[in-house]
């Protein structure tokens, strides 16, 4: 066989080997992370739910998703084990890095409330609907509303 013919197959086998190797490394890292869980640790599930570990079992973990609310999850459902500072920042809103004191409102009502009279004058409503008597001219001979056709327009019917 020609070596040029074998070259694509060799490259393909090498790529598959590298992909398999990196996937195994990721699986090992995820297993190591799950083995480091302890009761009281904050976690994020693969579905995006944040909870606190209460009990660990062989293949399952008991999570407290709200005070007094517990649920059993498979260990494989844990997407990330969080350190205490990150968990408190996300779940409780404790953020020491927020130095400027910016407050974000819980709803948009403060953004849409009417302010001063100047604001009301700027927001005057404009009626875009046409009025029947003014918009359509009447035919002089019959007194009826015209069809809107000019003398130069051809009849499309």
NORPEFEN-V626098 format. One record per backbone hydrogen bond with DSSP energy under -1.0 kcal/mol. NH is the residue of the N-H (numbers start at 1). CO is the residue of the C=O. If there is no record, write none. Layout:
# NORPEFEN-V626098
NH_CO, NH_CO
This chain:
# NORPEFEN-V626098
6_2, 7_3, 10_6, 11_7, 12_8, 13_9, 14_10, 15_11, 16_12, 17_13, 18_14, 19_15, 20_16, 21_17, 22_18, 23_19, 24_20, 25_21, 26_22, 27_23, 28_24, 29_25, 30_26, 31_27, 32_28, 33_29, 34_30, 35_31, 37_34, 40_53, 41_38, 43_51, 44_80, 45_49, 46_77, 48_45, 51_43, 52_64, 53_41, 54_62, 55_62, 57_60, 61_73, 62_55, 63_71, 64_52, 65_69, 66_69, 69_66, 71_63, 73_61, 75_59, 77_74, 78_75, 79_44, 80_44, 82_42, 87_83, 88_84, 89_85, 90_86, 91_87, 92_88, 94_88, 99_97, 111_108, 113_109, 120_116, 121_117, 122_118, 123_119, 124_121, 135_131, 136_132, 139_144, 143_139, 146_137, 153_150
